C-alpha cells in the first residue's frame, strides 16, 4: 500500500551520477599495498558499527589509481559480504578515503531523496530484508548484481515530509550518541584514576614505601580467592526449542552481545527458555555481576543489569570487593600473559581464569576507591538504561514513520 502523497521508485532512480560503486576487487587493492598512514581505507566495520578508526591506508600514488572509489559527504556505505546490509552515512568531517571490496557505496540524488532518509529506510526490518534478499551465496553471502540492487523498490514522501521524519529519528539518535559518548568519557575517567592509583601508586595517603613491589598492606591473590566464578552453557543448537527471541524468556549473553555493549549490558540477541535453564543446569547470573569472556575473543568485560544467562565462553565473577575495582582491574589485565601457546584464543580456559593473578589493595584504599568510583559507575548505568529506552522508542517509531503509518505532514 502506497500512502497518499508518497511515490514508489526503484533505487536506481534515487541515485545520482556514479551513484552505485562497489569496492575494488582482487589485485586492485592488495593487503601488501596497505600503509600505516596516508589516505584511509573504509572497511566493513565502518558500515556495521559506524566507527571511524582506521587500520589501513594507501599512498597518493595508489589513491590516484583508485580515486573513483573515494567517499563523499552524504554517501551511504553498506556492508555487502558476510555480514550484509549494515549501513553508515559519510559525514562532512569524516575522512574522504576509499572503500574496500567489502563495501557498496550509494550516492543519493538529493533532489529526490535525503541521504538520511535512505539510510533509515535500509535500517528498517523491511529495508534490511530487501538488501538480504538481493544477495547470493550459501556460506559467504554477498550482495547480488547491480541490476538486482538497483531494482529495489522504495516508497518516498515529499522532501518536506522526509525532512520531518529524519529530524524526529535523528533527534533520538543524537541523544543516544550523546549518552554513549558520555559513558565513554566517564569510563575513561574511571580508568585514568585506576591507573594513577594502582599502576603508578599515586593514591591518597601513600608514603612511598613498597614491600615486595607493592604498597604496605597490599597483596597478590588469584581471582578465585576473592570471587565465586561460574561458567555459562549452551543447549544443543540443533534443538531449537530451547532458544528464543521472546523478551519474556531469559536473556542469554554471547561474546558478540558483549562487544556491542558498554560497561553495562542491557540487551542480548537471543534468549533461553526457563526449561532450558533448568534442563541444562545453566548458572543464573545475578544482577550487577561482572562477566568476562575467555574464549575466542578474550577479555571483554561487562556488568549485568538484570538476571541473565551466558554461553560457555563467558565466566560470571561475583566478588565482595566491589565491581568498580574489579571491572577496572580486569579491563586492564594482559590476558596474553595467561596463554602458554601462540594462540590466546585456545590457550585461555576456565582454569586460567580462576587462577588469574589479582593485586588486592588494602581495605582502606579499596573502600576509598569504591566510594570515589560509585557515582561514575551509577551515572554510566543510568545512561545505559536511558540509551536502551531511547533505542526502543526509535525502533518502534522507525518502521511506522518510514512506511507512512504515522503521518507527520
Protein Blocks (a to p, Z undefined) as FASTA:
>chain_A
ZZehiacddfklmpcehibccddehjllcfklpcfbdcddddfklmmnopabdfbdcdfk
lmmmmmmmpccehiacddfehjehiacdddfklccddddfkbccddddfklbcfklmmmm
mmpmklmmmmmmmggcjklgcdddfklmmmpccddddfklmmmmmmmmmmmmmmmmmmmm
mmmmmmmmmmmmmmmmmmnopaghiaoiaeehiaehiacddfklmcccdddddddfklmm
lpccbfkbccdddfklmmmpcfbccbdfbdcdfklmmmnopacddehiacddfehjahia
cddfbdcdddfkbccdddfkbjklmmmmmmmpcfklmpcbfblklmpcfklmmmpccddd
dfklmmmmmmmmmmmmmmmmmmmmmmmmmmmmmmmmmmmmmnopaccZZ
